[in-house]
Amino acid sequence: MEIEHRSLLNLYNASMPSTSNARLERVLSQLKLYEHPLLSFSAKAKGEGVEVLIQFKDPKVPVHTYSFDLHPRDLDDPQFEWSFQRQLYDALHDYFVEMFIRTPQDRSDRQRRGL
């Protein structure tokens, strides 16, 4: 009897879309609304949440892939579309700042170059 119950439960679970897949699909559908000439966007499930990846399109430029996590509470929020846009724009700001090769804070580099 217990084996039959587990079999039915496994069959039921396999036929139901998982919450993490629904969350990933929600993010992917939002990412389709964004197009950028320098960057590409993707996402993958990460536990119960989603990891968003931002990549520089030109492979000749050695720039890392930027990522940020979306937590279940953010993904399930009725205002998700607006909060997602804010998180994406914040991530873009951070990513572009991280791309600097030199900043005024690089004191040893400034001294070496006589700047």
C-alpha positions in Angstrom: 0.0 0.0 0.0 2.8 2.5 0.9 4.7 1.7 -2.3 1.5 2.4 -4.3 1.0 5.7 -2.4 4.6 6.8 -3.1 4.2 5.8 -6.8 1.1 7.9 -7.1 2.8 10.8 -5.3 5.8 10.6 -7.6 3.5 10.6 -10.6 1.6 13.6 -9.3 4.8 15.5 -8.6 6.2 14.8 -12.0 3.1 16.1 -13.7 3.0 19.3 -11.7 5.3 22.2 -12.7 7.8 22.9 -10.0 7.7 26.3 -8.3 11.4 26.9 -9.1 10.6 26.2 -12.9 7.7 28.7 -12.7 10.0 31.2 -11.1 12.7 30.7 -13.7 10.1 31.1 -16.5 8.9 34.3 -14.9 12.4 35.7 -15.0 13.1 34.5 -18.5 9.9 36.1 -19.8 11.0 39.4 -18.2 14.5 39.2 -19.7 12.9 38.9 -23.1 11.7 42.4 -22.7 15.2 43.8 -22.4 17.7 44.2 -25.2 21.1 45.9 -24.9 23.7 46.5 -27.6 26.6 45.5 -25.3 25.2 42.9 -22.9 23.2 39.7 -23.0 21.0 38.4 -20.3 20.2 34.8 -19.1 19.0 33.1 -16.0 19.1 29.7 -14.4 17.3 28.1 -11.4 19.3 28.2 -8.2 17.7 26.3 -5.4 14.2 27.8 -4.9 15.4 31.1 -6.5 16.9 32.2 -9.8 20.4 33.4 -10.7 20.5 36.2 -13.4 23.6 36.3 -15.5 24.8 39.4 -17.4 27.5 38.9 -20.1 29.5 41.3 -22.2 28.7 40.4 -25.8 32.2 41.0 -27.2 34.2 37.9 -26.3 37.5 39.6 -27.3 37.2 41.9 -24.2 38.2 39.9 -21.1 35.3 40.9 -18.8 33.8 38.6 -16.2 30.1 37.5 -16.2 28.1 39.3 -13.6 25.4 37.5 -11.7 22.9 38.2 -9.0 20.4 36.1 -7.2 16.6 36.6 -7.0 15.1 35.1 -3.8 11.7 33.4 -3.7 10.1 36.3 -1.8 11.1 38.6 -4.6 10.1 36.2 -7.3 6.6 35.7 -5.7 6.0 39.4 -5.1 2.9 40.8 -7.0 5.1 43.8 -7.9 7.8 41.5 -9.3 8.2 43.2 -12.7 9.0 46.6 -11.0 11.3 45.2 -8.4 13.0 43.1 -11.1 13.7 46.2 -13.2 15.2 48.0 -10.2 17.4 45.0 -9.3 18.5 44.6 -12.9 19.4 48.3 -13.2 21.3 48.2 -9.9 23.2 45.2 -11.2 24.0 46.9 -14.4 25.4 49.9 -12.5 27.5 47.6 -10.3 28.8 45.6 -13.3 29.9 48.7 -15.2 31.7 50.1 -12.2 33.5 46.7 -11.8 34.7 47.0 -15.4 37.0 49.9 -14.6 40.6 49.0 -15.4 42.0 51.9 -13.4 40.4 54.3 -10.8 41.8 57.1 -8.7 42.0 54.7 -5.8 44.8 52.8 -7.6 47.5 54.8 -5.8 50.5 52.6 -6.7 49.5 52.6 -10.4 49.2 56.4 -10.3 52.6 56.7 -8.8 54.2 54.3 -11.3 52.6 56.3 -14.2 53.4 59.7 -12.7 49.7 60.6 -12.5 
